[in-house]
Amino acid sequence: MHPGASVAWAWLRRALGVCLLALGGTAHAAGGLLWITSDVTTAARSATVQQEAQRAGLALVHLSYPLAGAATPTPEQTHALTRALAQAGLVWVDAPHASVAQRLQRQVGAPLAAFAARAPGRVVWVTPVATATPPDTPPSVALPGAGDAPPAAARMAAFIQAGGARNLRHAVTLAQAVLQGQPLPSLPAPQQWPVRGIYHPDLPGLLPDAAALLRWCREQPRRDCTRPAVAVMVHRHHLVDGSTTWLDEWLRLFER
């Protein structure tokens, strides 16, 4: 081989090596989204997260841990979490109740603390008060406190905690910016859902009380507002998560 060709080939190999390392580093830095839940999180909520992540072009892995069973993870669960963390650039932990947060802390707390040490601000605990850290975190696996949470983590936690398709879409938008190293976008405040209200599939939204429902009914030309009413009491998470198909069917049956 001509000496000049050898030098050129060596230079090309070094250049390719640099390019490959750069590409590999970018892919590792970006990563995907890891969604960790318990069996308390509804299927509809996880499906919405999956849909919004897919819409944004983000790879998503979902790991669910049952509330019942051993206090420590099984070898299979440990392997699955280790593999998922190796591919993740951001972790969301859905812990809507204190008992769920404590259970998940025992199951995944230590590996997530190690991940957070390598990637600060990339583990978001979604608790009832929308903090970025689980309650009663042992010192051995301490995560940043809510007051010290990076703005992106705090904003994502607030959107996810509020729930609903619109809020989850905004949370994914923030996740996309974090994973791609882009400035955080300007977004509206999380849409807050009423603690209680009256729902019907024909209503434009939740109504505050029976009087408001009666006023709405009288404005509908084809509704008989003198018929006996049937009320079904449900938890608000069905409405927040968009899991109302079964409820809509029940209400339609009662109206026949």
C-alpha positions as CSV (number, residue, x, y, z in Angstrom):
1,M,0.0,0.0,0.0
2,H,1.3,3.5,-0.8
3,P,2.5,5.3,2.3
4,G,0.2,8.2,1.6
5,A,-2.7,5.8,1.4
6,S,-1.8,4.3,4.8
7,V,-1.8,7.7,6.4
8,A,-5.1,8.5,4.7
9,W,-6.6,5.2,5.9
10,A,-5.4,5.7,9.4
11,W,-6.9,9.2,9.5
12,L,-10.2,7.9,8.1
13,R,-10.3,5.2,10.7
14,R,-9.8,7.8,13.5
15,A,-12.4,10.0,12.0
16,L,-14.9,7.2,11.7
17,G,-14.1,6.2,15.3
18,V,-14.8,9.8,16.5
19,C,-18.0,9.8,14.5
20,L,-19.2,6.5,15.9
21,L,-18.3,7.6,19.4
22,A,-20.2,10.8,19.0
23,L,-23.2,9.0,17.6
24,G,-23.2,6.5,20.4
25,G,-22.9,9.2,23.0
26,T,-25.8,11.1,21.6
27,A,-28.0,8.0,21.5
28,H,-27.1,7.2,25.1
29,A,-27.7,10.7,26.3
30,A,-31.1,10.9,24.6
31,G,-32.4,7.5,25.6
32,G,-36.1,6.7,26.0
33,L,-38.8,7.2,28.6
34,L,-39.3,4.6,31.4
35,W,-42.8,4.6,32.9
36,I,-42.9,2.8,36.3
37,T,-46.3,2.1,38.0
38,S,-48.0,-0.1,40.4
39,D,-51.3,-1.9,39.6
40,V,-53.1,1.1,41.1
41,T,-52.3,3.1,37.9
42,T,-55.2,2.6,35.5
43,A,-54.7,1.0,32.1
44,A,-56.2,4.1,30.5
45,R,-53.6,6.4,32.1
46,S,-50.7,4.2,30.9
47,A,-52.3,3.9,27.5
48,T,-52.4,7.7,27.2
49,V,-48.8,8.0,28.2
50,Q,-47.9,5.4,25.6
51,Q,-50.0,7.2,23.0
52,E,-48.4,10.6,23.7
53,A,-44.9,9.2,23.8
54,Q,-45.5,7.5,20.4
55,R,-46.9,10.8,19.0
56,A,-43.7,12.6,20.1
57,G,-41.5,9.8,18.7
58,L,-40.2,8.7,22.1
59,A,-39.5,5.1,22.9
60,L,-41.4,4.1,26.0
61,V,-40.9,1.1,28.4
62,H,-43.6,0.4,31.0
63,L,-42.8,-1.6,34.1
64,S,-45.6,-2.3,36.6
65,Y,-45.1,-3.6,40.2
66,P,-48.0,-5.2,42.1
67,L,-48.8,-3.9,45.5
68,A,-49.2,-7.4,46.9
69,G,-46.3,-9.9,47.1
70,A,-42.7,-9.8,48.4
71,A,-41.3,-6.6,49.7
72,T,-38.2,-7.0,47.5
73,P,-38.2,-7.4,43.8
74,T,-37.8,-10.8,42.2
75,P,-34.7,-11.6,40.1
76,E,-36.8,-11.2,37.0
77,Q,-38.0,-7.8,38.0
78,T,-34.4,-6.7,38.9
79,H,-33.2,-7.9,35.5
80,A,-36.1,-6.1,33.7
81,L,-35.4,-2.8,35.5
82,T,-31.6,-3.0,34.9
83,R,-32.2,-3.5,31.2
84,A,-34.8,-0.7,31.0
85,L,-32.6,1.8,32.9
86,A,-29.7,1.0,30.5
87,Q,-31.9,2.2,27.7
88,A,-33.6,5.1,29.5
89,G,-32.9,8.8,29.4
90,L,-35.7,9.7,31.7
91,V,-37.8,7.9,34.4
92,W,-41.3,8.7,35.5
93,V,-42.6,6.9,38.6
94,D,-46.4,7.1,39.1
95,A,-47.1,6.9,42.8
96,P,-50.6,8.4,43.4
97,H,-50.8,7.4,47.1
98,A,-48.3,7.4,49.9
99,S,-48.5,3.6,50.3
100,V,-47.8,3.2,46.6
101,A,-44.8,5.5,46.9
102,Q,-43.4,3.6,49.8
103,R,-43.9,0.3,48.1
104,L,-42.2,1.4,44.9
105,Q,-39.4,3.0,46.9
106,R,-38.6,-0.5,48.4
107,Q,-38.9,-2.1,45.0
108,V,-37.0,0.3,42.8
109,G,-35.6,3.1,45.0
110,A,-31.9,2.0,45.1
111,P,-31.5,1.5,41.3
112,L,-33.3,4.8,40.6
113,A,-31.1,6.6,43.1
114,A,-28.0,5.3,41.3
115,F,-29.5,6.3,38.0
116,A,-30.3,9.8,39.4
117,A,-26.8,10.2,40.6
118,R,-25.5,9.6,37.0
119,A,-28.3,11.7,35.5
120,P,-29.5,14.4,37.9
121,G,-33.1,15.5,37.3
122,R,-33.9,12.5,35.2
123,V,-36.0,10.6,37.8
124,V,-39.4,12.1,38.4
125,W,-41.6,10.7,41.3
126,V,-45.2,11.7,40.7
127,T,-46.8,11.7,44.2
128,P,-50.1,13.2,45.4
129,V,-48.4,16.5,46.1
130,A,-46.5,16.4,42.7
131,T,-43.0,16.4,44.1
132,A,-39.9,15.0,42.4
133,T,-39.0,12.7,45.2
134,P,-40.9,10.0,47.1
135,P,-41.9,10.5,50.7
136,D,-39.9,8.9,53.6
137,T,-36.9,8.3,51.3
138,P,-34.2,6.4,53.3
139,P,-30.9,8.3,53.4
140,S,-29.1,5.5,51.7
141,V,-31.1,6.1,48.5
142,A,-31.9,9.8,49.0
143,L,-33.1,11.7,45.9
144,P,-33.2,15.5,45.5
145,G,-35.8,17.1,47.6
146,A,-38.9,18.7,46.0
147,G,-37.5,22.2,46.7
148,D,-34.2,21.3,45.0
149,A,-35.8,19.6,42.0
150,P,-34.8,21.0,38.6
151,P,-37.6,23.0,36.9
152,A,-38.2,20.4,34.3
153,A,-38.7,17.6,36.8
154,A,-41.0,19.7,38.9
155,R,-43.1,20.8,35.8
156,M,-43.3,17.2,34.5
157,A,-44.4,16.0,37.9
158,A,-47.1,18.7,38.1
159,F,-48.5,17.8,34.7
160,I,-48.5,14.1,35.3
161,Q,-50.1,14.4,38.7
162,A,-52.9,16.5,37.3
163,G,-53.6,13.8,34.7
164,G,-55.7,13.8,31.6
165,A,-54.7,13.7,28.0
166,R,-53.9,17.4,27.7
167,N,-51.7,17.4,30.8
168,L,-49.9,14.2,29.9
169,R,-49.3,15.6,26.4
170,H,-47.6,18.6,27.9
171,A,-45.5,16.4,30.2
172,V,-44.3,14.4,27.2
173,T,-43.5,17.7,25.4
174,L,-41.2,18.6,28.4
175,A,-39.7,15.1,28.4
176,Q,-38.9,15.4,24.7
177,A,-37.1,18.7,25.3
178,V,-35.1,17.3,28.2
179,L,-34.1,14.2,26.3
180,Q,-33.1,16.2,23.2
181,G,-31.2,18.8,25.2
182,Q,-33.5,21.6,24.0
183,P,-34.8,24.6,26.0
184,L,-38.0,24.0,27.9
185,P,-41.0,25.1,25.9
186,S,-43.5,27.6,27.3
187,L,-46.7,25.7,28.2
188,P,-49.9,26.6,30.0
189,A,-50.4,25.7,33.6
190,P,-51.6,22.2,34.3
191,Q,-55.4,21.8,33.8
192,Q,-56.9,21.2,37.2
193,W,-59.8,18.8,37.6
194,P,-62.6,19.5,40.2
195,V,-62.5,17.3,43.3
196,R,-66.2,16.5,42.8
197,G,-68.8,17.2,40.2
198,I,-71.6,15.8,38.0
199,Y,-70.7,14.0,34.8
200,H,-72.7,13.0,31.8
201,P,-71.4,12.1,28.3
202,D,-73.6,14.8,26.7
203,L,-72.4,17.5,29.0
204,P,-69.7,19.9,27.8
205,G,-67.8,19.4,31.1
206,L,-68.3,18.6,34.8
207,L,-71.1,20.5,36.5
208,P,-70.8,21.7,40.1
209,D,-74.2,20.5,41.4
210,A,-77.7,19.2,40.7
211,A,-79.1,22.7,40.2
212,A,-76.7,23.3,37.3
213,L,-77.6,19.9,35.9
214,L,-81.3,20.8,36.0
215,R,-80.6,24.1,34.2
216,W,-78.7,22.4,31.5
217,C,-81.4,19.7,31.1
218,R,-84.1,22.4,30.6
219,E,-82.1,23.9,27.8
220,Q,-82.1,20.6,25.9
221,P,-85.3,20.5,23.7
222,R,-85.6,16.7,23.7
223,R,-85.0,15.9,27.4
224,D,-87.7,15.2,29.9
225,C,-86.4,16.7,33.1
226,T,-89.3,15.4,35.2
227,R,-88.1,11.7,35.0
228,P,-86.5,10.2,38.1
229,A,-82.8,10.5,38.1
230,V,-80.2,7.8,38.7
231,A,-76.8,8.7,40.1
232,V,-73.7,6.6,40.0
233,M,-70.9,7.5,42.3
234,V,-67.4,6.9,40.9
235,H,-63.9,8.0,41.7
236,R,-62.7,11.1,39.8
237,H,-59.7,9.2,38.4
238,H,-62.0,7.5,35.9
239,L,-62.8,11.0,34.4
240,V,-59.2,12.3,34.7
241,D,-57.8,9.2,32.9
242,G,-60.6,9.1,30.3
243,S,-61.8,5.7,31.4
244,T,-65.5,6.4,31.0
245,T,-66.6,4.0,28.3
246,W,-68.2,1.6,30.8
247,L,-69.8,4.5,32.7
248,D,-71.2,6.1,29.5
249,E,-72.8,2.7,28.6
250,W,-74.4,2.5,32.1
251,L,-75.8,6.0,31.9
252,R,-77.3,5.3,28.4
253,L,-79.0,2.2,29.7
254,F,-80.5,4.1,32.6
255,E,-82.0,6.6,30.2
256,R,-83.9,4.1,28.2
